[in-house]
Amino acid sequence: MTPVLAVVLLIGIVAVAAVGILLVSGDSAGETKDQAETERVKQVFLQFDSDVDSVARSESDERTVRMDLPDETDAAVREETAGRIWINRTNYTTGNTETLADQSIGAVRYTRDDGTTVAYQAGGVWMEEGENTRMVSAPAFSYDADEAGNDPTLTVPIVTTSGDTRLNGGGVRVEKNRTIAPLNDVTVVENDLITLRVKSKWYVGWAEYFRQLTPEGGVTVDHGNNTATMELVVPALAPTVDSGVFSGAANSQLDLKQSNQTVDSYNSSDGPYVSSSSDDGQVAVAGDLVMKQDAKIEGDLEAGGDITFQGSAEVTGNLSNATSMTYKQDKPKEGPPHVDGWVADNASIERRTPVDGYIDLNVGTIRDDNDNPSESDITPGNKLTGCNPCELEAGRYYLDELHLSSGEELILDTTGGQIYLAVNGTVRIENSTTRVRVQGPERANVFVNGVSAGGNPEFQIIQGARWLVEDSSGTRTDAAPQSWVYLDSSGDAKLGQGSTFTGVLYGPGTPTDPGVSINVKQYAAVYGAIVGDVDKITQDTRVHYDRDLRRTEPVTTNVAIPRLTFLHVAVHEVEVEDD
């Protein structure tokens, strides 16, 4: 290559590179300018949002807001109808759905030449860029509970705008017109499902916001109708059952005061109780515990309150407690009195969610869609009759009550799959010749939604009656994970003298509500676990904890438990006009 040619090529390369640098720099400068303008618009709308919200929440207020848009010849556009908000309530007991609020919502938006839009709507700021929509600032909706997790409340302030349809750059006057309060008084909606649906151009951003309110699910999007829907539910706090007795709240007390009371354990995956018993009984008490005479826990004890030992009461395992212990020992022994293992102030009782809403949900849906017609044992009045025996196979069944008397028998055959039995009344299994048999490899789930009549418990197994778990051939397995009875936290359950229950009685409460009251009478036996307010276990009773429950989920469906106690909705009308 000649020197002249080399110089020419070098000059050409430098020239091309210089042109490329100019082109890239020009593009970068344009992008930077666009980004700066978009950021400026966002800040204008964020300030507009803040000022409108302040006016909306005031009794009577007026102020001027600066809307310094990138070009003073441009304008923000106020749309009268840019969407709609619906709030519905579904009662699971009746199955009825009621519309609590149906409100049109407008918007104030600014759109650039490239289609990028920043908008104010119903107390939030949204941004649309091409096919992407996102939330810039959240509306002032709130979903809160008290420190103990009680009384969850949804507050929905809906801000609507009226006035000029074009807001030129500069000052905008914002004035409060009025507040319409369809639900201004805090409305009790406990155990109802609350659904909040928004139709909007920016529905994808609304869906993003709803997921922040309910991060565990309950949000759906309908792209065809431009809607985002949120079901006000929270996931159940339902850790596995790791104790034979899980009792009460911080203000409750469990008494083990009489002779021959024992809590021990077995593992049904290794065989029935008689062949796999051990000293891993486990008792968890959220409140106080009193143990007297020769009451015995063959395993560990965890208590969140005060513990009192008297007589020869004994814990063969370890003791975790949170407050004080009182020892009244018959005779000295080495180590901590009444406790064979270690003692530490490290109690931490896991919270559980009441299943009241879960019961209502299942009772309501099973009532409306069940397999009753195929079963001749269920009368048109939704009752069992002539059970010698009655047999229900895999499916969903609805009863107004479940009462079995002398010599009657109910077989829940899970060979073909799980059974879901909803009882919208009381359960009473009576007499030593009466049986409920859960047979087969799958799970039977019984939802009791009873109303106590004359002071009688909603769930009773009395006078030697038995609730058993067996294999398909009828051989007893004591497999508690296959038998679950769900009880309302405000209800009552009774295991009468000489009765037997296999499975889990599950009715937890809140940190201040101990849950379903469970009364275990003398000579009764539990194979599995009891969860609720166990205030007393009387003489000669046995609780045999099935350790196989440690790998079994208490709540079987993917539907979270509806949990909303109060709902407050207010519509604030605000007028916006060019100043």
C-alpha positions in Angstrom: 0.0 0.0 0.0 1.4 3.4 -0.9 1.8 6.1 1.7 -0.7 8.4 -0.1 -3.3 5.7 -0.2 -2.8 4.9 3.5 -3.3 8.6 4.4 -6.5 8.7 2.3 -7.9 5.6 4.0 -7.0 6.9 7.5 -8.8 10.2 6.7 -11.8 8.3 5.5 -12.0 6.1 8.6 -11.7 9.2 10.9 -14.4 10.9 8.9 -16.8 7.9 9.2 -16.1 7.6 12.9 -16.7 11.3 13.4 -20.1 11.1 11.6 -21.0 8.0 13.7 -20.1 9.9 16.9 -22.3 12.8 15.8 -25.2 10.5 15.1 -24.9 8.6 18.4 -24.5 11.9 20.3 -27.5 13.2 18.5 -29.6 10.2 19.4 -28.3 10.2 23.0 -29.1 13.9 23.4 -32.7 13.3 22.1 -33.2 10.4 24.5 -31.8 12.4 27.4 -34.2 15.2 26.6 -37.2 12.9 26.3 -36.3 11.2 29.6 -35.9 14.6 31.3 -39.3 15.8 30.0 -40.9 12.5 31.1 -39.4 12.9 34.6 -40.6 16.5 34.8 -44.1 15.4 33.9 -44.0 12.7 36.5 -43.0 15.2 39.2 -45.8 17.5 38.2 -48.4 14.8 38.5 -47.0 13.5 41.8 -47.4 17.0 43.2 -50.9 17.3 41.7 -51.7 13.9 43.3 -50.5 15.1 46.7 -52.5 18.4 46.6 -55.7 16.8 45.3 -55.5 14.1 48.0 -55.1 16.8 50.7 -58.1 18.7 49.4 -60.2 15.6 49.1 -59.5 14.5 52.7 -60.2 18.0 54.1 -63.6 19.2 55.3 -63.5 22.2 53.0 -60.4 23.3 51.2 -59.1 25.0 48.1 -55.7 25.5 46.7 -53.8 26.3 43.4 -51.6 23.6 41.9 -48.8 24.4 39.5 -48.8 22.2 36.4 -45.6 23.3 34.7 -45.7 21.0 31.7 -42.8 20.9 29.2 -44.5 23.2 26.7 -47.0 25.8 27.8 -49.0 25.3 24.6 -49.6 21.7 25.7 -52.4 20.8 28.1 -53.4 18.1 30.5 -56.8 16.5 29.6 -59.4 15.7 32.2 -61.6 12.8 31.2 -65.0 12.5 32.8 -65.3 8.7 32.5 -61.9 6.9 32.3 -62.9 3.9 34.3 -65.1 2.4 37.1 -64.6 0.8 40.6 -66.9 -1.9 41.9 -66.8 -3.3 45.5 -68.9 -6.5 46.0 -69.5 -8.6 49.1 -70.3 -12.3 48.9 -71.8 -14.0 52.0 -70.7 -17.6 52.1 -73.6 -18.6 54.4 -76.3 -17.5 52.0 -74.3 -17.5 48.8 -75.6 -14.0 48.0 -73.5 -11.3 46.4 -74.2 -7.6 47.2 -72.8 -4.5 45.4 -71.5 -2.2 48.1 -70.1 0.5 45.7 -70.3 1.1 42.0 -68.5 4.3 41.1 -67.4 5.9 37.8 -63.9 7.4 38.0 -62.3 9.9 35.7 -58.7 10.9 35.0 -56.4 13.8 34.4 -53.7 12.8 31.9 -50.8 14.2 29.8 -49.8 12.5 26.6 -46.5 13.1 24.7 -46.2 12.9 20.9 -44.6 9.5 21.2 -47.7 8.2 23.1 -46.1 8.2 26.6 -48.8 9.0 29.1 -48.7 10.1 32.7 -52.2 10.1 34.4 -53.8 10.8 37.7 -56.7 8.5 38.5 -58.6 7.8 41.8 -55.8 8.9 44.0 -52.9 7.2 42.1 -50.5 8.2 39.4 -50.0 5.8 36.4 -47.6 5.8 33.5 -48.0 4.2 30.1 -45.1 3.7 27.7 -45.8 1.7 24.6 -47.4 -1.5 25.8 -46.1 -1.1 29.3 -48.2 0.4 32.1 -46.9 0.8 35.6 -47.9 2.5 38.9 -45.9 5.6 39.8 -47.7 6.5 43.0 -50.2 4.3 44.8 -53.8 5.3 45.7 -54.5 5.8 49.4 -56.3 2.5 49.9 -55.2 0.7 53.1 -55.5 -2.8 54.4 -54.6 -2.9 58.1 -55.0 -4.9 61.3 -54.2 -4.2 64.9 -50.9 -5.2 66.6 -52.3 -8.7 67.4 -53.5 -9.2 63.8 -57.1 -8.8 64.7 -59.9 -6.8 63.0 -58.4 -6.4 59.5 -59.9 -3.3 57.9 -60.0 -2.1 54.3 -60.3 1.6 53.8 -61.1 2.8 50.2 -61.1 6.5 49.6 -62.2 7.1 45.9 -61.3 10.5 44.5 -63.2 11.7 41.4 -62.7 14.9 39.4 -65.0 17.3 37.7 -64.5 20.8 36.0 -62.5 21.9 33.0 -61.7 19.2 30.4 -58.5 21.0 29.4 -55.9 22.2 31.9 -53.3 24.4 30.3 -49.9 24.7 31.7 -49.7 26.9 34.7 -52.0 27.2 37.7 -54.9 24.8 38.4 -57.5 25.5 41.1 -58.5 22.5 43.1 -61.6 22.7 45.3 -63.5 20.1 47.4 -67.1 19.7 46.4 -68.4 17.0 48.7 -67.9 13.5 50.1 -70.4 10.8 49.4 -70.1 7.9 51.8 -71.9 4.7 50.8 -70.1 3.0 53.6 -69.0 5.9 55.8 -69.7 4.1 58.9 -67.3 1.3 59.4 -69.2 -1.8 58.2 -68.7 -5.2 59.6 -68.1 -7.7 56.8 -66.5 -10.5 58.8 -66.3 -13.9 57.0 -67.6 -12.3 53.8 -65.5 -12.2 50.7 -64.9 -8.6 49.5 -64.0 -8.2 45.9 -62.6 -4.9 44.5 -62.6 -4.6 40.7 -61.3 -1.6 38.6 -61.9 -1.0 34.9 -59.3 1.4 33.5 -57.0 2.2 30.6 -54.2 1.6 33.2 -55.7 -1.6 34.6 -52.2 -3.3 34.4 -50.9 -0.7 36.8 -53.9 -1.2 39.1 -53.2 -5.0 39.1 -49.6 -4.2 40.2 -50.9 -2.1 43.1 -53.4 -4.8 44.1 -50.6 -7.4 44.3 -48.8 -5.1 46.8 -51.9 -5.0 49.0 -52.3 -8.8 48.8 -48.9 -10.2 47.9 -50.0 -13.8 48.5 -52.5 -13.9 45.7 -56.1 -13.1 45.0 -55.5 -10.8 42.1 -56.7 -11.5 38.5 -56.5 -9.6 35.3 -59.0 -9.6 32.4 -57.2 -8.1 29.4 -60.2 -8.3 27.2 -62.3 -6.1 29.5 -59.4 -3.9 30.8 -60.1 -4.9 34.4 -58.1 -5.8 37.5 -59.8 -7.6 40.4 -58.6 -8.1 43.9 -60.2 -10.6 46.4 -59.6 -9.4 49.9 -58.1 -12.5 51.4 -55.0 -13.3 53.3 -53.2 -16.6 53.4 -54.0 -18.8 56.3 -51.4 -18.9 59.1 -51.6 -22.7 59.3 -48.3 -24.3 60.2 -48.4 -28.1 60.6 -49.7 -29.5 63.8 -46.6 -30.4 65.9 -48.3 -30.9 69.2 -50.9 -33.3 70.5 -52.5 -30.4 72.4 -52.3 -26.9 71.0 -54.3 -24.7 73.3 -55.6 -21.2 73.7 -54.5 -17.6 73.7 -52.4 -15.5 76.0 -55.3 -15.0 78.3 -56.4 -18.6 78.6 -55.4 -21.5 80.9 -55.1 -25.3 80.5 -55.6 -27.5 83.6 -54.2 -31.0 83.9 -55.3 -31.5 87.5 -56.4 -35.1 87.9 -54.9 -38.5 88.0 -53.9 -40.7 85.0 -53.9 -37.9 82.4 -51.3 -38.6 79.8 -50.1 -37.0 76.5 -47.8 -39.3 74.5 -47.3 -40.0 70.8 -47.0 -42.5 68.0 -46.4 -42.3 64.2 -49.2 -43.8 62.2 -46.9 -44.1 59.2 -45.1 -46.9 61.2 -48.4 -48.4 62.4 -51.3 -47.8 64.8 -50.7 -46.5 68.3 -50.3 -49.9 70.0 -47.2 -50.7 67.9 -45.6 -47.3 67.6 -46.1 -45.4 70.8 -43.3 -43.2 72.2 -42.6 -40.3 74.6 -42.8 -37.5 72.1 -46.2 -36.2 73.1 -45.7 -32.4 72.7 -48.0 -29.9 74.3 -48.1 -26.2 73.3 -50.1 -23.7 75.5 -50.3 -20.1 74.5 -51.4 -19.0 78.0 -51.0 -20.5 81.5 -50.8 -24.2 82.5 -51.5 -25.9 85.8 -50.4 -29.6 86.3 -51.4 -31.5 89.4 -51.4 -34.9 90.9 -49.8 -37.4 88.5 -50.7 -35.7 85.2 -48.0 -36.6 82.7 -46.7 -35.2 79.5 -44.5 -37.8 77.8 -42.6 -35.3 75.7 -41.9 -31.6 75.5 -44.0 -28.7 76.9 -44.0 -25.2 75.5 -46.0 -22.5 77.4 -46.3 -18.8 76.7 -47.7 -18.0 80.2 -47.3 -19.1 83.8 -46.7 -22.7 84.7 -47.7 -24.3 88.0 -46.6 -27.8 89.0 -48.0 -29.6 92.0 -48.0 -33.2 93.3 -46.1 -35.7 91.1 -47.0 -34.0 87.8 -44.2 -34.7 85.3 -42.8 -33.5 81.9 -40.5 -36.2 80.6 -39.0 -34.0 77.9 -37.9 -30.3 77.8 -39.7 -27.2 79.0 -39.9 -23.9 77.1 -41.7 -21.1 78.9 -42.0 -17.3 78.5 -42.9 -16.1 81.9 -42.9 -17.6 85.4 -42.9 -21.1 86.9 -44.1 -22.3 90.3 -43.0 -25.6 91.8 -44.8 -27.3 94.6 -42.8 -30.5 94.7 -43.8 -33.6 96.8 -40.2 -34.8 97.1 -36.9 -33.4 95.9 -35.2 -34.7 92.8 -32.0 -33.8 90.9 -32.4 -31.2 88.2 -35.4 -29.0 87.6 -38.5 -30.2 89.6 -41.1 -32.0 87.6 -39.1 -31.8 84.4 -36.7 -34.5 83.2 -35.1 -32.5 80.4 -33.8 -28.9 80.2 -35.8 -25.8 81.1 -35.4 -22.5 79.2 -37.3 -19.2 78.7 -37.4 -19.6 74.9 -41.1 -20.3 74.3 -42.4 -19.1 70.9 -45.9 -20.2 70.2 -46.7 -20.1 66.4 -49.8 -18.1 65.4 -52.6 -19.8 63.6 -55.5 -18.2 61.7 -59.0 -19.1 62.7 -60.8 -21.2 60.1 -64.2 -19.5 60.4 -64.1 -18.1 56.9 -62.6 -21.3 55.5 -65.6 -23.2 57.0 -68.1 -20.6 55.6 -66.4 -20.8 52.2 -66.6 -24.6 52.0 -70.1 -24.8 53.4 -71.4 -22.2 51.0 -69.7 -23.7 47.9 -70.5 -27.3 48.7 -74.2 -26.4 49.5 -74.5 -24.9 46.0 -72.6 -27.7 44.2 -72.5 -31.2 45.7 -72.8 -34.9 45.0 -75.9 -35.5 47.3 -78.3 -36.6 44.6 -76.3 -39.7 43.8 -76.5 -40.9 47.5 -79.7 -42.6 48.6 -78.6 -42.3 52.2 -79.1 -38.5 52.1 -82.7 -37.4 52.2 -84.2 -34.5 50.3 -83.9 -32.6 53.6 -80.1 -33.0 53.6 -80.0 -35.5 56.5 -78.7 -39.0 56.9 -81.3 -41.6 57.7 -81.3 -45.3 58.5 -77.5 -45.5 58.7 -77.0 -49.3 59.0 -74.5 -48.2 57.6 -74.6 -45.1 55.5 -71.6 -44.8 53.1 -70.2 -41.8 51.3 -67.5 -42.2 48.7 -65.1 -39.6 47.3 -66.9 -36.4 46.6 -68.5 -33.3 48.1 -71.6 -33.6 50.4 -73.9 -31.2 52.2 -75.9 -31.9 55.4 -78.0 -29.7 57.5 -76.9 -31.9 60.5 -75.0 -35.0 61.3 -76.7 -37.0 64.1 -76.1 -40.7 64.6 -77.8 -42.6 67.4 -77.7 -46.1 68.8 -76.3 -48.7 66.5 -75.9 -46.3 63.5 -72.7 -46.1 61.5 -71.3 -43.7 58.8 -68.5 -44.9 56.6 -66.5 -42.2 54.7 -64.8 -44.2 52.0 -61.8 -42.3 50.5 -60.6 -45.1 48.3 -61.4 -43.1 45.2 -60.2 -39.7 46.5 -60.8 -37.1 49.2 -64.2 -36.5 50.9 -65.4 -32.9 51.6 -68.4 -33.0 54.0 -70.1 -29.7 54.9 -72.4 -29.7 57.9 -74.4 -26.5 58.2 -75.6 -27.5 61.7 -74.5 -29.6 64.6 -72.6 -33.0 64.7 -73.7 -35.5 67.4 -72.3 -39.0 67.5 -73.8 -40.8 70.5 -73.9 -44.2 72.2 -71.2 -46.8 72.5 -72.6 -48.7 69.5 -72.3 -45.7 67.2 -69.4 -45.3 64.8 -67.9 -43.0 62.2 -65.3 -44.8 60.1 -62.9 -43.0 57.8 -61.7 -45.7 55.5 -59.2 -45.8 52.7 -55.9 -43.9 51.9 -57.2 -40.4 51.3 -58.4 -37.6 53.5 -61.9 -36.8 54.9 -62.5 -33.1 55.5 -65.5 -32.2 57.7 -66.6 -28.5 58.0 -68.9 -27.9 60.9 -70.9 -24.6 60.8 -73.3 -25.4 63.7 -75.2 -23.1 65.8 -75.4 -24.1 69.5 -79.0 -24.9 70.6 -79.8 -24.9 74.3 -76.2 -24.7 75.3 -75.3 -28.0 73.5 -71.9 -28.1 71.7 -71.8 -27.9 68.0 -69.6 -31.0 67.8 -70.1 -34.0 70.2 -68.9 -37.5 70.5 -70.4 -38.9 73.7 -71.2 -42.0 75.7 -68.5 -44.2 74.3 -69.1 -43.4 70.6 -66.1 -43.7 68.3 -64.7 -41.8 65.4 -62.1 -44.1 63.8 -59.6 -44.2 60.9 -59.2 -47.6 59.2 -57.7 -49.0 56.0 -59.9 -50.2 53.1 -60.4 -53.6 54.7 -61.7 -52.1 58.0 -58.5 -52.6 60.0 -57.8 -49.8 62.4 -54.7 -47.6 61.4 -55.1 -44.6 63.7 -53.9 -42.4 60.8 -54.9 -39.0 62.1 -53.7 -37.1 58.9 -56.7 -38.7 57.1 -59.4 -37.2 59.3 -59.9 -33.4 59.8 -62.8 -31.7 61.5 -62.8 -27.9 61.2 -64.6 -25.9 63.9 -65.6 -22.3 64.3 -63.4 -20.4 66.8 -66.4 -19.3 68.8 -67.9 -22.8 69.0 -67.9 -25.7 71.5 -66.7 -29.3 71.1 -67.1 -32.2 73.5 -65.5 -35.6 73.7 -67.7 -37.3 76.2 -66.9 -40.0 78.7 -65.3 -43.1 77.2 -65.4 -41.7 73.7 -62.7 -42.0 71.0 -61.7 -39.5 68.3 -59.1 -40.2 65.6 -57.9 -37.2 63.6 -57.6 -33.5 64.3 -60.2 -31.3 65.9 -59.1 -28.0 64.4 -60.5 -24.7 65.6 -57.7 -22.2 66.4 -58.3 -18.7 67.6 -56.4 -15.4 67.6 -53.8 -14.1 70.0 -56.7 -12.7 72.1 -59.4 -15.3 71.3 -58.5 -18.9 72.4 -60.5 -20.6 69.7 -63.1 -23.4 69.9 -63.8 -24.6 73.4 -62.8 -28.3 73.6 -63.9 -30.3 76.6 -62.3 -33.8 77.0 -64.1 -35.9 79.6 -62.8 -38.8 81.7 -61.8 -42.0 79.9 -61.9 -40.3 76.5 -59.0 -40.9 74.1 -57.7 -38.8 71.2 -55.5 -40.3 68.5 -54.1 -37.3 66.6 -54.4 -33.8 68.0 -56.7 -31.1 69.3 -56.3 -27.4 68.4 -58.4 -24.8 70.1 -59.2 -23.7 73.6 -58.6 -26.8 75.7 -59.4 -25.5 79.1 -59.5 -28.9 80.9 -58.5 -32.5 80.3 -60.1 -34.6 83.0 -59.3 -37.8 84.9 -58.1 -40.9 83.1 -57.9 -39.3 79.6 -55.4 -39.9 77.0 -54.1 -37.8 74.1 -51.9 -39.8 71.7 -50.3 -37.4 69.3 -49.7 -38.7 65.8 -46.3 -37.4 64.7 -47.2 -38.0 61.1 -49.2 -34.8 61.3 -45.9 -32.9 61.2 -45.8 -33.4 57.4 -49.6 -32.7 56.8 -51.0 -29.3 55.8 -54.0 -28.3 57.9 -55.6 -26.3 55.1 -56.0 -28.4 51.9 -57.2 -26.0 49.3 -55.3 -23.2 47.5 -58.0 -20.7 48.4 -56.8 -18.4 51.1 -59.1 -17.7 54.1 -61.3 -14.7 53.6 -60.3 -12.4 56.4 -61.8 -8.9 56.6 -63.7 -7.5 59.5 -64.4 -3.9 58.6 -64.8 -2.0 55.3 -64.9 1.8 55.0 -65.6 3.4 51.6 -65.9 7.1 50.8 -66.1 9.0 47.5 -64.5 12.4 47.5 -65.6 14.8 44.7 -63.0 17.4 43.7 -63.3 20.1 41.1 -60.3 21.1 39.0 -60.2 24.3 36.8 -57.7 26.5 35.1 -56.8 29.3 37.5 
